[in-house]
Amino acid sequence: MSVSKDGSQAMEKRSEGSSILSVIFSAVKKASIVGIVYFAGYMQWSVAWFIGPIVLFVIRDQWKKASDRKRNIAKAAALASEKDVVLARLDDLPAWVFFPDVERAEWLNRIIKQVWPNINHYTRDLIRDTIQPILKESLETYKLSGFKFERIILGTVPFRIGGVKVYDKNVARNEIIMDLDIFYAGDCDITFYLAGIKGGIRDFQLHGMLRVVMKPLITTIPLVGGLQVFFLNNPDIDFDLIGIADLLDMPGLSDILRRIVVETVASMMVLPNKFPIKLSDDVDAMELKAPEPEGVLRVHVVEAKHLMKKDIGVLGKGKSDPYAVVTLGAQEFKTKVIDNSVDPKWDFWCEFNVLESDGQQLYIHLWDKDETSDDETLGRATIEVSNIVKKGQDDLWVTLEQAKHGMVHLRLTWLTLSDNYSDLKAALEETQQLRVTSMSTALLTIFLDSAKNLPQARASTKPDPYAVLKVGNTTKETKVLERTIHPVWEQGFSFLVANPESDTLYLTIIDRKTTNELGQVTYNISKLAKKTKMEVYKEPFSLLKSGPESKVIWSMHLRVLKRAEGVDDTDSGDLPSLQREDSKVLTSDDVPPTPNPTPEINESATEPIPNYDEMIKATAATVASTPIKESELTHRSPSVTSSAGAHDLGRIQLTIRYSVQRQRLIVVVHQIANIPLKDPSNIPDPYVKLYLLPERAKDTKRKTHVVKDNCNPIFDESFEYILSQGELNTKQLEVTVASQKQLFYSSSNILGMVIIDFEKLNVSQPYNAWFDLTPESDRNHR
């Protein structure tokens, strides 16, 4: 009892002491605030000296809270078991939940956990030897010098694999292709020096789809000759800065470091860049490090319309200064800025080297240029490259995501690679017709193997050589090899060539320390036309301005760009999602017209006259559940129907599908047919409105353009909703056809409507159907 009493007395004394200290601290704090205010008034300082830092710190705290919350959610998903993730967040379900051909990989995660210390050691060496020089060079462009890692510890928490998919169809016999859904949110401890200031990185997180290609398969151990590891698209990367570097952790400032980290990862292992790993000496390095691309994607960003107004004008909202950024993997192009417009016309052309079309996505992001602050987004669009490969070409208007309204007009062309030089004539004629000087007609792939007997750039030490290759306006460099006159680079490069008959390849070998040239080669690309299959393999070429024995060894091959025909998707059961061919049910699109159409059909005649509308109605129940091919999803040739629907209000043709990979509901409004015309002098101006039910909220409203004076309008407009798969089954789509012009014979401008219940309709495959318009009064009964 005495001990307890003494302890309670001691606690009371400490409580009293802490209470007194808190009172003193509060008094000093208030006195300091009063003193600062008095001093500021005495010195006649502007109130901006106080408001500015306060606003800055409030913004910083809010931004850090949002970033920390996002990182904590990602970390929980990466650290928790898959059962916990499923129960916790529907939006972050692992890939195996959505895709039946993606398998769980808990056994693989247990193996990774066992070998994580070895992976940790390998990654640490990779970061120091490969990533650190790239980061240092990139930061120097922002006048931030002296970057160097001090400590690199990835911690005890390994990365997780959310799902594994192994392709066993549509792949070559000597390769295995595997996709891994990678999550990393570990307890890393990384410190660095930048401009003499010590900083650190914590909560580093990465999420992306990693593809591993095992090729070639060999008959000796380890049975696989090498690996090609790469991300299909840029992974999501985030991290938090600590230490002195935390001062840089502000929106805008820390974005510099984040952007450099993303660009560094992209330059190493985001398509068209691959990270090769050679496993057997029996395998030629060229096969791993200089693979031939699959083709070239030509993109024409034509224009945009009805963009949001972001600029502030004298009388309120002005227009915008839009430009577009087009991205495919690590490749990026930017259009010019069109000042003061919401309907810009760019007429911008660009071309992308595509190594793997399956799984890659083309992103078009529209921005409003702002000279005084950060550029504001006007929306973005996403195109699946595999769809363009199957179709050969496409011309489409795409509705912008993450925007209240706006569309962008794109023309896409898929170009295959031909080893027949005679195809060059057609390619040159096409570029001349387009009258675009930036277009290419061929692709040159180079594998720079090595050089021998380079001259001594300095008397005391050997050179640090690297090679510079240039074709047209494109320049690429190899890595630097220190202190050697026999460098072995084994690096591959690809160049788009405007005209092989006149273009030239220039190669220069340079010593990094002295910047002196060690030798050069000039090669006319037209010489490859006389080679078998337009290829040379590991041929030695003498270096000019070098020693008599100095040579460079390289391989190269030329391929002519050839416009592709649409590919028939007859056996694509292993392609990712929504690319399976199914049998089509008879619709009006498939029924040939009658040889002698009769304006009026006498239904009471003794001889039955074929009624194709009745044939269609007989199969109406199955039309609504008939998938079509992905290549037919948008902007097809308009089909026709002669029926005005069950209520004689007309019919609307829609295509609906749900993209599990992108968590998007896509609705394409193709056209309306046979709107009844009760008065030839009062023709409707139809348009279509979309809402998601049951909320019918304003942010789910979508609207097509208005077609003037038309009873059979064609829209071909695509709209998207961001929805999880769980939410989709609780939603309905309300499709309303209305007239902008008030019709005198109707009290409402609504011409008809359709309500589609997703709980009753499986849209995991694309569906195309004609839907009968119903009266507005039927809405409450459906």
Beta strands, then each sheet from edge to edge (+ up, - down):
strand 1: 148-153
strand 2: 160-167
strand 3: 176-185
strand 4: 189-194
strand 5: 197-214
strand 6: 226-231
strand 7: 236-243
strand 8: 275-278
strand 9: 295-305
strand 10: 312-313
strand 11: 316-317
strand 12: 322-328
strand 13: 331-334
strand 14: 345-354
strand 15: 361-368
strand 16: 376-384
strand 17: 393-399
strand 18: 407-418
strand 19: 442-452
strand 20: 465-471
strand 21: 474-477
strand 22: 488-497
strand 23: 504-511
strand 24: 517-524
strand 25: 535-542
strand 26: 551-563
strand 27: 651-659
strand 28: 664-673
strand 29: 686-693
strand 30: 702-703
strand 31: 714-722
strand 32: 732-739
strand 33: 750-757
strand 34: 767-772
sheet 1: 1+ 4- 5+ 3- 2+
sheet 2: 1+ 4- 5+ 6- 8+
sheet 3: 1+ 4- 5+ 7-
sheet 4: 14+ 9- 18+ 17-
sheet 5: 14+ 9- 18+ 26- 19+ 22-
sheet 6: 14+ 9- 18+ 26- 25+
sheet 7: 10+ 11-
sheet 8: 13+ 12- 15+ 16-
sheet 9: 21+ 20- 23+ 24-
sheet 10: 31+ 28- 27+ 34-
sheet 11: 30+ 29- 32+ 33-
end
